[in-house]
Amino acid sequence: MSARPPKETRDPLARKKARHVAPGKRSRAMHALSARAAQGRFVLQVCTDCGTATYPPREACPNCWGKLAWQDQPTGAEVLCETEIRVSTDLYFRDHLPWRMGKVALDAGPVALVHLHRSLTPGDRAVIRTMLDRGGNAALFALPPSGEIDMTDPQLREFVVPIVGKTVLVSDARSAIGLAVVKALHEAGAALVVAGMAPPDRALGAGAEILSREGVQQVPLDIADQGSVMEALSKIGGPLDIVINTARHVRAGGVSANANLVEQRRAFDVAAMGLSRLAQATGPMLAGRPNGAFVDLISSDALAGSASHAGFAAAEAARLALLQAFRAEMRDAGVRVMAVFTGPVEDEHHQRVPPPKVAPGRIARSIVEALTQGHEQTCVGDVAQDAMARWLEKPALYAREKNL
Amino acid sequence: MTTTAPKPETTRGALAGMVAELASGAIRVVDLTNVLSSDFPVIVLPSEYGQCEPFRMETVSRYDGNGPAWYWNNISMNEHTGTHFDAPAHWVTGRDIANGTVDAIPPEDFIHPAVVIDIAEEAAADEDFIVTRAFLEEWEAQNGRIEPRHWILLRSNWAKRVGTLSYLNLKDDGAHSPGPDAGAMRFLVNERDCIGLGVETVGTDAGQASLFDEPLPAHSILHGNGRYGLQCLTNLDELPTRGAVIVASPLKIKGGSGSPLRVIAMVPSHPD
């Protein structure tokens, strides 16, 4: 008997389940909150004149009409009251009733209407997370003080991507990163990890034992080739829930100096066109799943051009642009499209790059965390975190400083 | 006034006879080509060098919105992907050979008879089997002298490994597959005046040939002397030792160093 969780079975004659997403209309101020929530931050608007924190997001301070600015806030809160919604005309919520809501007094000041974890009752302390709902919009969720995500809470599962029992495709399992991701997903309880094996075909070396374990299936996959992508997908038994795209082509080189156009083109073919091929082929498969997700590993070089890795950075920037478009396409299907940014990796491709570098295992843990915590955007390691912070603050200055 | 040698003549009858024999099946046509697909392995060089791109295909339309009544694909590959032809200009030794690129090779060179040398047993016993001059001389003692202006085809049965890891046979110390050494190549080129060397493996040279005292002798000596290479052939086991005629015409790529191609052999039903 298999020790792995069994694959889900379905009634073959049952009518396909139509999936809905939470209603998506929001004010511009609310979208600004969502953009920050996607980065995993808990922020509120604070008045620059009177210092009052406010929620929900608005255009001016409700106290003094002063100008508002976004600020990170303490996440603590006290539950004031609770209610359970049993009837709704909204298609999405009708599918997920009953639904618990409550009011909390935020330590930051305002009282907010929040989604309420099933264990919380009035008087309890709670931590508040801004999480993205199935429509991609920020929502406040009150969790028990431990902040732990309880995957058995159906309401909470709507805000994250469960891994246990799921089928996951890893696009480049031959690389150090890919191997680590396969291992992490397998350990996180995925029913099947499909390991895409890029050419050239060769016997597995030491350290790749994970690929031969039960619950891991190797399939030849060259994401630079449409036919290879289709063939690889045809070899996956049962539905596909999650795609992790770890494929990349890291090569040093400039534009006019020390340029290698073959490598540059290859970087685009793998990172940018590869993403398109993979997204086009797997998007419809993920769209039919209750918790579909696509995670893309992107270099923080995507944020601004790199003189030392010009082609790579350009390809990663193109990849980011395509990923943003793909995210918009998948919004109506409720498929989460996530980005995990990393700086230089402790692998064979970054031998000439000085530390700090990110270990492949750490990237893998971040990917698992992004899924289970529902983080749309994660930066793993000091380099990526620093790059993102500087880029968010002053993109033009960052691009200049990066290549001094 | 200059005199020119009279041109050799043939009659329409000779060609008509061949066509009739093709039609009747008296001449059998054997396809020596592997399927050109994205999963067909390409040669892997040490990582400091640029690499060979495999065959790739992207559909433009297939009776759909992008072309309701037609099906076609964009394809991309290296010149040395799949069953392919090596022109003299492929190698540095052949850089000054006149007409050394595929677009300039005289078309009469696309059709030549072949001698098939069977090394299947030796290659099965030793995946690094090296064809030497002594081996070829021994082969001639058994099978008769190799005639001039022939393709030399090495039947190693390597094509039967296609689809398995043992085709490229990449290990931690590089690829392992049979091929000739420099002595054998000089013998075939200088003393037997071969047209070229055709092999079932991914390169005319042995897998470990970059480590030979004279590295990559097949490429170096063949192309330095204006001879050609054919790689990734299959079905060589269907050819007689002598009597087959190879048709191998590469694409006319401007300044090309080689080309994927369809290689066929015409085989008489009674070679002797």
Contacts between the chains, C-beta under 8 A, distances in Angstrom:
chain1	res1	chain2	res2	distance
A	199	B	39	7.4
A	199	B	41	7.2
A	199	B	42	7.9
A	199	B	54	6.1
A	200	B	41	6.1
A	200	B	42	7.2
A	200	B	44	4.9
A	200	B	168	6.2
A	200	B	170	6.6
A	201	B	41	6.3
A	201	B	165	5.8
A	201	B	168	6.9
A	202	B	165	6.2
A	202	B	168	7.0
A	202	B	170	4.2
A	202	B	171	7.9
A	203	B	165	5.6
A	203	B	170	7.5
A	203	B	171	7.3
A	205	B	172	7.3
A	220	B	39	5.9
A	222	B	38	6.0
A	222	B	39	7.9
A	222	B	54	7.1
A	222	B	56	7.7
A	224	B	56	6.2
A	225	B	38	4.2
A	225	B	54	7.4
A	225	B	56	4.3
A	225	B	57	6.9
A	225	B	58	8.0
A	226	B	56	7.7
A	226	B	57	6.7
A	226	B	58	4.9
A	226	B	59	6.6
A	227	B	37	7.5
A	227	B	38	5.3
A	227	B	56	7.7
A	227	B	57	5.3
A	228	B	38	4.8
A	228	B	39	6.8
A	228	B	56	8.0
A	231	B	39	7.9
A	260	B	50	7.6
A	262	B	50	5.6
A	263	B	50	7.9
A	266	B	53	7.9
